[in-house]
Amino acid sequence: MTRFEEIKNLVMSLEGDFDKFYDKKNQAAGTRVRKGMQDLKTMAQQIRAEVQDQKNAATQK
């Protein structure tokens, strides 16, 4: 569950910047949100590839 914890931690670390951007209209926070969401997308793609590799390895045995 380490990968799941990494995703949770990333999302939770962005909470303050989401608040600053949407509620206080802080543009710099919006930049941080965009970067964090890009990191989340990259992490999700890596996890998808890991899952697919493990599934393929299990079916080849």
N, C-alpha and C positions, 0 to 999 in steps of 0.2 A: 504493500500500500504506500510505499515511499513516493511513487509518482503522483498518486492521488493527493497526498499531503503537500507536495510541491505546488500542485494546481491550486489547492485551497489557500495556501499561504500567499501565492501570487495574487489571487483575487482579493483576499482580505487586505493585502498591502495597498491595493488601489482604492479602497473604500474612501479614504480621506480625500484623494484627488478627485474622485467622482463627485463628492459633496462640494468641494471647492469649485469645480468647473460648472456643475449644473445649478447649484444654489447661489454661489457667490460670483459666478461669471469670470473666474480666474482663468485666463487664457493659457498660462504656463502649466496649470494643472491639467488642462485639456491635452497638452502635448504629452505630459507624463501618462495620461490615460491611454492615448493612442499608442505610445511605446509599449505600455504594459499589455495592451490587447494584442499587439503584434507578437510579443513574447509568448502570450497565452496560445496564440494560433500556432506558433512554431512548436511549442511544447506539445500541444494536442496532436500535431502531425507526427511528431516523433513517437508518441505513445501509440498512435494508430499503427505505425510501421512495426513497432515492437510486438503488438498484439497479433498482427497478421503473420509476422515471422514465427511467433510461438505456435500459432494455429497450424501453419504449414509444417513446422517441424514435428508436431504431434501427429499429423496425418501421414507423415512419411515413415513412421516407425512400424 
